[in-house]
Amino acid sequence: MENNKVVIGFIGAGGIARSHAFSLNSLKFYYPDAPEVELAAVTSARKESRESFASRYGFQKACPAEELLADKRISTIFILGPNNVHYQHFRAAAAMDHVQRIYLEKPVCSSQEEEKGIIEIVSSHPGLQVQVGFQYLYTSAVREALTFWKSGVLGKPVHFEFKYYHSDYLKKSYREKRVTRLTPAPDGGAMADLGSHILSLLVAFMGENVEITSAVQAGEFEDVPAGSDLFSQISLFDRESRAAGTLSASRISSGTGDSLSFELYATGGAIRFSSENPGQFEYYTEESGTWSRKVTGSNYKPFTSFPSGHVPGGWHRAMMHAHYVFLTNSHTETFVPDIMHGLAVQKLLASTSEHLAFFRKRY
């Protein structure tokens, strides 16, 4: 890949935007062939926030959305605003004839009409590269676990369990800071915000034939709308393999902090991962009769000595690799979450919303 400059514009200047800015600025430390990055412009709804963001994180200018969208130097757009405007921003970015790639944070949209709109947009822009922000797919242990699972060594899937738990929303002060995320599903709630990450992992491991059979939710506070799930669990069934399982997302699980885990059981063994040990995964085979641990450290390609390969990788390290894959169009990965993957996750989110509404009506 030629080391061409990538001129970037951010739509959004919140917390996740800071993480993306950090990761983009860090690429040069990790990848000798990373392209030169120019942080050209940032826009957001509030003038004060975008100007502060630009000044603090090295963007050349803060400007209204119209000015950023008209800037013909920008080749790459990061869509990082609130969930309910992702589609609006994606449509506007795709209309920029000089934009080559779009990084779209999850969830990709909020309704079936918007899903159809995205399909029409990508169909009419066949050269546009779109990558969705499911950075957990790039965690070294998850990547290698996925490759191992797809090898078929463990046999046919039987059942599975995916979890992503937070605890911070137990605090009223935290809920007040994140009030925009307390909107009803599918663009708000624990399943949309956190569960989308594990739905992405579920689709990567099990394929797109999984469907939701039921859903429940729990946890309520006076300042949280009933339609915004604080804890939700869905039951799923895979028509192709006949495997079944559960997936749960929580913002109010005391003592968990930030915990993502999954377990998959098959006819010839099992595999499991926990973010508490991010540099490894474990697997069991019926043939061996024992659990084995596979230590992955920071095993990213291309290999880099910063940090050493045996060093455990953190949350931002996976995001950096996601950016490298995005900007270089690298083909070394087992799975890259493109826009069609994002839409597959979105369909499950929409189905979750319907099942949760049915649950609330009944109970």
N, C-alpha and C positions, 0 to 999 in steps of 0.2 A: 504493500500500500504506500502511495506517495504521501509524504508528510506535508499535506496541504493544510492551510489554515482553515479552521472551522469558526465561522462567525455566528455567535449564539445570541438569541433573544429569549428572555424569560417572561412568561405571562403568569404572574403570581409572585408575591414577595413575603410569604409566610414562613412557618417553621420548616416545612419540607423543602422549600426553595433554598434555605440556608444549607441544608444537607447536600443538595445538588451542587450548589456553588462550591462548597468545600471539596466535594469529590472531583469536580471538573478541574479545580485548581491543583489538585493533588495528582492527577494522572501522570504528569511528567516525572514524578518521583518513582513511579512504579513501572512504567512501560517506555522503553527506549524509542519505540516506534509510534508512540502516541502523537496524534496531530497537534499542531499549535492551536491553542484555544484562545479566542478573543471574545470576552464577555461584553457585547456591544450595547445591549439595552435591556431594561427591565420595566415592566408596567404592572400596575395593580390598581384597584379601585380607589385607594386613598393616596393622594399625592405625597403626604408626609412619610408614609411607610415605604413607598417605592424610592423616594429620594434618600432616605436613611439607608435602605438596603443597598442601593447603588454605591453610595459613598463608602459604606462599611466593607463591602465584599468585592469591590474592584470592577464594577460595571462602568462603562464609559458615560452612560447617560440614563436618567430616569425620565420617562415620558408617558403621555397618554397612549392608550391602546392604538388609536388611529395612526399615530406617528410610528410606532413600532411596526405595525402591519404594513406600512408604506415604505419601510426601509429596505431597499433592494440589495444592500450588502449582506443582510442576514440570510444565512443558508440553513440554519437549524433553529427550531423552536422547541422550548420546554414548556409544556402546559401544566401549571402547578397551582392553579387557583382552587377555589371551593369546588366540591364534588358536583354541585348542581349546575355549574357553568362549564364543565369540561367539554361537553359537546359543542356548545356555542363557540368556545375558543378553538376547538379542533377544526370546525368548519371555517372559521376566519383564517386560521393558519394555513389550511390546505388550499385556500384561494390565493395565497401568495405564490405567484408563478416562479419565483426565484428560490423558494424553500425546497430543499432536497430531502430533509428528514424531520420528523416530529417525534419527540419523546412525550408520551401521554401518561400522566399519572392516573392511577386507578381511583375509583371506577371509571370506565371509559364514557359512560353516559347514564341517564336516569329514567329512560322510558323505552318502550318498544318502538315508538316513532323515531326516537333518536338512534336506536340500533339500526333501523332501516336507512336512516340518513347517513350513518357512517358507512354502511355497505355501498351506498350510492357514491359517496365521496371517494372511497378507495378504488372503486371500479372505474371511476373517471380519471383517476390519477395513478396509473399503473407503475410509474417510476418513483412514486413517493415511498420512502422508507419510514415505517411507523413501528415504534417499540413501546410497550406498555410497562409501567413502573412496578413490576413484581420482582424486586431485587432479591428476595429470598431464594429464587431459582438459581441465583449466581453464587450463593454460599458454597464454598468448596465441598463441604461434606454432603450437602443436598445434591449438588451436581453429580458427585460420584455415586451417591446412593441411587439416584435416578438411572444412571448408566447401568449399575449393577442390577437393579430391578428389571430394567428393560431387556437385559440379557436372557431372561427366562430361566435362569438357574434355579430360582425358588419355586417355579411351577405356576399353576393357575391361581389367581387371586380368590380368596374366600371371604375375608372380611377386613375392615380397616377402621381407623380412628384418627381424626385430625383435630388439633386443638390450638387456639391462640388466645391467651389470657393476659389481660391487664388488670390493674387494681386501682389506678389513679382516680377513676370516676366515682369512687366512694367518697371523695372529698368534694364538698360543695364549692370550694374556691376553684378547684380544677374544672368542675363542670361549668362554672361561670366563664372561665377563660376559653372554653371549647364549645360555647353555646351553638355555634353554627354547625357542629357535628351531631347535634342532638335532634336533627330533623328526622321525620319518619323514613323508613326504608322505601325504595332501594338506594337512595343517595345518602342516607344517614343511618345511624345505628351501628351497633357492634359488628353485625355481620357484613355490612357494606365497607366499613372502615378497616376492620381487622380481618374479618372472615374472608374478604376478597383475596387476601394473601394465601390463606390455606385452601380456598377454593381453586386458586391457581395451581397450587401444588397437587391437589386432588386430580385436576384435569390433566396435569403433566404426567402423573403416575398412572392414572386409571383410564384416561381417554375422555372423549366428549359424549359418551353414551350414558353417563350417570344421570339419574334424575332424582328429584326430591319426592319422597313419599309422605313426609309430615314434618312439622316444625313446632317447637315450643319456645317460650321466652319467660324470663323471670327477672325480678328486681324492679323496684319502682321508687321514684322520688317525686315530690310535688313539683319540682322545677324541670322535670323531664317529661316531654309528651309521651302519651301511652304508646304511640306508634313507633317510638324510637327504642329499639331493643337494647337493653343494657347487658343482658346475657341471652343468647339464643342457641338452640341446638337443632340441627336438622338430621333426619334419617334419609339415607340415600340407597339407591339400588342401581347396579350396573347391568343393563340388559345383555351386554355381550358376554361377560364372564359369569354372570349370575351372582356376583359378589355383592355384599351389603355392608353398610357401616354408618358411622355417625361423624358429624363435624360440628364443632362448637366454637363460639367466639364470645368473649366476655370482656367487659370494661370494669367489672366490679368483683373480681375474684381476689379476695384478701390474701396478701402474702405472695402473690405470683410475680409482681413487678411487670416483667415483659417476658412471657414464656410461650414459645412455639414448639410444638412436638407433633410427631405422627408415628403410627405403627401400622404396618400392613402384614397380613398373614396370608400365606398361600399353601398349596398342597405339599410343597417341598421345603418349606421354611418360612422365615419371617424377617422383617427388616424394621429398624426403628431409628429415630433421630430426635434429639432434644436440643434446643438452643442453649440450654445450660452447659452443654459440652459441644460448642459449635465447630470444633475442629475434628469431629469424628462421627461415625455412625456405626451401628451394630447390626449384625445379621446372624441368623440361625439357620442351619440346614439339617434336615432329617437324617441325611447321610452321615454327618459328623456327630450329631447329637449334642453339639455345644454351641454357645454364643461366641462369636468372634467380633473383635473391635477393629475397625479400619480407621486409622489416624490419617487425616488428610491435611491438617495444618492449613497453610495458605497456598494450596496447590492450584494455582491459576496458570493459564496459558495465554500468552507466552510466559515461560518461566522467568522469574525475576529474583534478584538477590535482595530486594528491598520490599518487605522484610524477607528474611530467610523462609524457605518453603515449609520449615517445620513449625513456624510461629502460628499460633491460632489466629484465625481471621475474624474480625469484628463486623458489626453491622455496616459500617461505612466502607469496609473493604469490598464487600459484595456489591455495594452500589457503584464503587469505582470501576469494578470489572464490568458491571452492566453498562456503564458509560463508554468504556473502551470498546466493548462489542458493538455498541450503538454507533459510535463515531467512526469505527474502522470497518464496519460490516463484516466482522470476523465470522468465520465459518467453523471455528473449533469447538463450538458448544453442542451438547446433546439436544438442548431445547432452548429456543429463544422466544419469549412471549411477544408475538406480533399482534396486530390488531384483531385478527380472527380469534386468537386465544383470548384476548381481552373481551371480545363479544361472547365467547363461550362462557366465560366467568360471569358476564353480565346477565346472561339468560338464567343462570342459576340464582343470581342475586334477585332477579325479578320474580322467579318462582318462590324463593324464600319469602319475599314480601307478601305474596299471595297466601302462602301457607300460614304465616304469622298472623295475618289479618283474620284468617279463618279461626285460628286458635283464640285470638282475643275476643272474637265475636261469640265463640262457644263458651269461653271460661271467664 
